[in-house]
Each structure stands twice: as structure tokens, then as C-alpha cells.
């Protein structure tokens, strides 16, 4: 197992590029609409889980209302596209702004508090947003939902085929992963991880705890808002039943299963929990039971998540140090 982790740590960047290349070639070898649709949805959930892991895994803020921002992004895109005729690019930008604004308004009074206040507040916020979506007939059409949302389109070009939509989602998830990777492996990343470990000590060392919390909260919400806009244009129909507390729980389980604070783990966890239900669809009456048993076994075997306690950066640094020490030892022997 150590050899496998060492290999992944040593070649992480190359493997990431290889994964993107494989995904880029995937539609050329698999023309099935069903398969392409499942992988496209899987990448969307990877994007959502990555945004949540930035907030929960790296910053340490537990939230139970991520689906609310997903819904805000979806409804913003749906309303603008169906009533104002805007394209998907504009709708995605507006969805990000709308989700970011709501997270700012929610975070300003709550992120100064400690403990599980944010968890409780986001739980209530998710339910409030769902009720607004359910009862605001003039704006959201309530339980009837919004139909006739245009298919993904950018710069006047409409992506009608499953293959073209697949590539749109691939670009979105790669950009999101790069943004989160850049944040985590920067001075900002060091600051937010210090807040996760001990916010009082971080504050003593000069870290503006509240500023970093609100900043990460907004970035996380904006990313999931963009995912919501894509979802609206991809499905062509949205209603309040998609953006519930249960959906927030599913997102959180994806991040926890893969490993909080691990980008590769998040990708793995979201992929497993998106594809697994489809692979056991034939066992319709036993699917939820099998799904639950697998999750329980995995969490009992790896309570920190599949890659939650694996620090690839540390492993790579250790390998580099061992290699340097070995070279120094060889020179001394000579």
C-alpha cells in the first residue's frame, strides 16, 4: 500500500494530466448516451464535492446547506435564460454572483460565531430556500418547476449532443479543480488550514480568521452556483425537489467518503457515490440497502475517508529528501 501511495505522490501531476486526457478521449470510444450522461453528472458532482471540501475539509466549517447554493445557481440561470434569453455563459456568471451574494449575507452574521452555529444556520437556510422555491409561483413557478430551459450554449453555439455537453462539463470541473488546488497550495491554503486546526492560534499569529472564512465560504458557494447553472441547462427542467437537505447530505457524504482535506479523495468519493447507484440499478428493491452497507463498511474500515489521512505533498517531500540523502551518502562513500 505504501508503494502505491508513494507512486501516486511522486507522479500526482502527471496522473492528473493523464486523467484529463482519458476523459477527453472518453466520448470518442463510448458513444452510449446513457454512459456519457452518467459520467457528465459524475463530473458535476465532483465539482460540487470539491467546492464543499474546500469549505469543510480544508477550512473545517461544517455546512448542511450546500444544495441551497446549488439551487440558487440553477434558478438564477433558469429564470435568466427562459425570461430574458441570456446564454449559458452569462447565466453561469449571474449564478455565481447570486450564490456568492447569498453566502456573503449568510456568512456575515454567522461566521464570527464558533461551534456548530454555521451547521445549524445552513441547515435552516437550505430549508428556507426550498420553501421559497416551492411557494414563489411568480418567480419560480413553485412545485411546477421551470421547464423549457435552453440546452447549453456559448457564444451562439448550442451544445445539443451528449458529447459536446460532456466537454463543457469537463472544462468546468478542470477549471474548478485548478482554482481549488491553487488556493490550497498557496499562502491562503496555509492560512485556512491553520484556522481548521486552531483558529485562536491562527489569529494570534496574525491570520484574519473572519476574512478567510467569509472568502472561502463565498468561493465555495460561487463554484457550486456555477454547477447549478450547468445543471439547469443540462436537464432543461428544474423544480424544488432537487435542492433539498437530503441533497446537501449526499454532497457532504461524497466529501467525507473520499476524505476531508483531500482533492484526489474528493474526486474518488464523488465518483463512487455517483456511479455506484447506477451499477446496482438492476437490484432496484435492494439498491438502497446495498448502497448503505457499502458506505458503512467503507467508513468503518476508513473513518477518515478513503484518502483522508494521506498527505501526498508530505510523502513527495519525504521521498525527495530520502533521495537527496542517498545521493549525499553515495558521494561520501566515494
Secondary structure as GFF3:
##gff-version 3
##sequence-region A 1 334
A	DSSP	alpha_helix	2	10	.	.	.	ID=ss1
A	DSSP	alpha_helix	12	29	.	.	.	ID=ss2
A	DSSP	alpha_helix	33	53	.	.	.	ID=ss3
A	DSSP	pi_helix	54	58	.	.	.	ID=ss4
A	DSSP	alpha_helix	66	83	.	.	.	ID=ss5
A	DSSP	alpha_helix	88	110	.	.	.	ID=ss6
A	DSSP	alpha_helix	117	135	.	.	.	ID=ss7
A	DSSP	alpha_helix	137	140	.	.	.	ID=ss8
A	DSSP	three_ten_helix	142	144	.	.	.	ID=ss9
A	DSSP	beta_strand	146	147	.	.	.	ID=ss10
A	DSSP	beta_strand	153	154	.	.	.	ID=ss11
A	DSSP	beta_strand	157	158	.	.	.	ID=ss12
A	DSSP	alpha_helix	162	184	.	.	.	ID=ss13
A	DSSP	alpha_helix	187	197	.	.	.	ID=ss14
A	DSSP	alpha_helix	199	204	.	.	.	ID=ss15
A	DSSP	alpha_helix	209	235	.	.	.	ID=ss16
A	DSSP	beta_strand	237	238	.	.	.	ID=ss17
A	DSSP	three_ten_helix	240	242	.	.	.	ID=ss18
A	DSSP	alpha_helix	245	258	.	.	.	ID=ss19
A	DSSP	alpha_helix	263	279	.	.	.	ID=ss20
A	DSSP	three_ten_helix	284	286	.	.	.	ID=ss21
A	DSSP	alpha_helix	287	301	.	.	.	ID=ss22
A	DSSP	alpha_helix	312	333	.	.	.	ID=ss23
###
